[in-house]
Structures are given as C-alpha cells and as structure tokens.
Amino acid sequence: MPLKKLFTPYLALSRPMWVLFFVQVINRMGNFIAPFLTLLLTRQLGQSDAEAGLWITATMLSGTLGILASGKASDHWGRKPVLAAGMGISALLIGAGGFFPHNGAIVWIILAMSFFQGMVSPAIASTTSASTSASRSAR
C-alpha cells in the first residue's frame, strides 16, 4: 500500500482533531520522564535501586490518581478547562524542575507533575469523543 494512500483518511480530519492529536503527542512525551527519573535518582542523587523503584512507583500512582481526579474535575469544571489546567500546571512544574536538577526537591516536583499530567489523558479522550460527529464515530 502506498504511503500516501495510508494517510489519506487522516487528511480529512477537522482542525480540533488535529489540535487534540498534537496535545496528546506533547502530553505523552512527558511519560518519558520515568526512565530519566531512575537515572537521576540512582546516579545523581545516590539513591539505591530499591529507593528509586519506590519513587517510580509513587510517580505512577500519582498519575493514576490524576486520571481518577480528572473525571470528577471534568464533570465539575468541564473538559477543556481541565485539559488546559493539567497541561499548564504540568508544564510549569517541568520548568520549575530545571532549577532543582541535583536536589531532592526534583522528585517531589516530578511527583506533582505526574498527577497533573495524568489529568490530561481522560480530558483528551472525552474531548475527542465529543468532537467526533455521530456519523464518523459509528465506524
């Protein structure tokens, strides 16, 4: 199958769908922080593998709590404000983390960032669903 034919259906997507796609890509890039966190904890901060494993687990649990909180927050404030707040706050936390590269505070910043980053995924999914016309979602 030619490459052009493979991507042809995607060219017909609406602008909001493309925006949501790029928001999702940016948000998913933040998921790469866990492997780097492991290196930071063990090599820069001198923690043991067990301690680093606990922090990675706490980071993943924080993201899971963010996913759960996103549903309630989206019902209360709406999908788009939750999406914007989650991405904005996680971006601010990532930026703040740059000021603490060799300090234990970076772990807490990443833990908080993971929570707000987790809030983004359900908001994107529900916004995508709401943005898809009924005729196209039946496929």
C-alpha positions in Angstrom: 0.0 0.0 0.0 1.5 3.4 -1.0 2.3 5.7 1.9 0.1 8.5 0.5 -2.9 6.2 0.5 -2.3 5.2 4.0 -2.5 8.7 5.3 -5.3 10.0 3.1 -8.2 9.4 5.6 -6.4 11.4 8.2 -6.2 14.5 6.0 -10.0 14.9 6.2 -9.9 15.3 10.0 -11.1 18.6 11.4 -8.8 21.2 12.9 -9.9 20.4 16.5 -9.0 16.7 16.0 -5.5 17.8 14.8 -5.1 20.1 17.8 -6.1 17.2 20.1 -3.7 14.9 18.3 -0.8 17.3 18.9 -1.8 17.9 22.5 -1.8 14.1 23.0 1.7 13.8 21.5 3.0 16.6 23.7 1.4 15.0 26.8 2.8 11.6 26.0 6.3 13.0 25.7 6.1 13.7 29.4 5.8 9.9 30.0 9.4 9.6 29.2 10.3 11.2 32.4 10.2 7.9 34.4 13.3 6.3 32.8 15.2 9.6 33.3 14.0 9.9 36.9 15.5 6.5 37.6 18.9 7.6 36.3 18.6 10.9 38.2 17.8 9.1 41.5 20.5 6.5 41.3 23.4 8.3 39.6 22.9 12.0 40.6 21.2 11.7 44.0 22.8 8.4 45.1 19.7 6.5 46.0 19.6 2.7 45.9 17.7 0.8 43.2 15.0 0.0 45.8 14.5 3.6 46.8 14.4 4.7 43.1 11.9 1.9 42.5 9.7 3.2 45.2 9.8 6.8 43.8 9.0 5.5 40.3 6.0 3.6 41.8 4.9 6.7 43.6 5.1 8.7 40.4 3.0 6.1 38.5 0.4 6.1 41.4 0.3 9.9 41.3 -0.5 9.8 37.6 -3.2 7.2 38.3 -4.7 9.5 41.0 -4.6 12.3 38.4 -6.6 10.1 36.0 -9.2 9.4 38.6 -9.4 13.1 39.7 -9.8 14.2 36.1 -13.2 12.6 35.8 -14.6 14.5 38.8 -12.9 17.7 37.8 -14.2 17.5 34.2 -17.7 16.9 35.5 -17.4 20.0 37.7 -15.4 22.5 35.6 -15.7 21.0 32.1 -13.2 19.0 29.8 -11.4 21.9 28.2 -10.5 23.8 31.4 -9.3 20.6 33.0 -7.2 19.9 29.9 -5.7 23.4 29.8 -5.0 23.4 33.6 -3.5 19.9 33.6 -1.2 20.7 30.7 -0.4 24.2 32.0 0.4 23.2 35.6 2.5 20.1 34.5 4.5 22.4 32.1 5.1 24.9 34.9 6.3 22.1 37.2 8.6 20.7 34.5 10.0 24.2 34.0 10.4 24.6 37.8 12.2 21.2 37.9 15.0 22.7 35.8 16.0 24.8 38.8 16.5 21.8 41.1 18.4 19.3 38.9 20.6 18.0 41.7 18.3 18.4 44.6 15.8 16.1 46.3 13.1 18.6 45.6 13.0 17.5 41.9 11.4 14.2 43.0 8.5 16.0 44.6 8.1 18.2 41.6 8.0 15.2 39.3 5.5 13.5 41.6 3.2 16.6 41.4 3.8 16.9 37.6 2.7 13.3 37.1 -0.6 13.9 38.9 -1.4 16.9 36.6 -0.2 15.1 33.5 -2.5 12.2 34.4 -5.4 14.5 34.5 -4.9 15.3 30.8 -5.5 11.9 29.3 -9.2 11.4 30.2 -9.9 15.0 29.2 -8.4 14.4 25.8 -10.3 11.2 25.3 -13.7 12.8 26.2 -13.0 15.9 24.2 -12.1 13.7 21.2 -15.3 11.7 21.6 -17.4 14.9 21.9 -15.6 16.4 18.8 -16.3 13.4 16.6 -19.6 13.6 14.7 -22.0 10.8 15.2 -21.8 9.6 11.6 -18.0 9.2 11.9 -17.9 7.6 15.3 -20.2 4.7 14.2 -17.4 3.3 12.0 
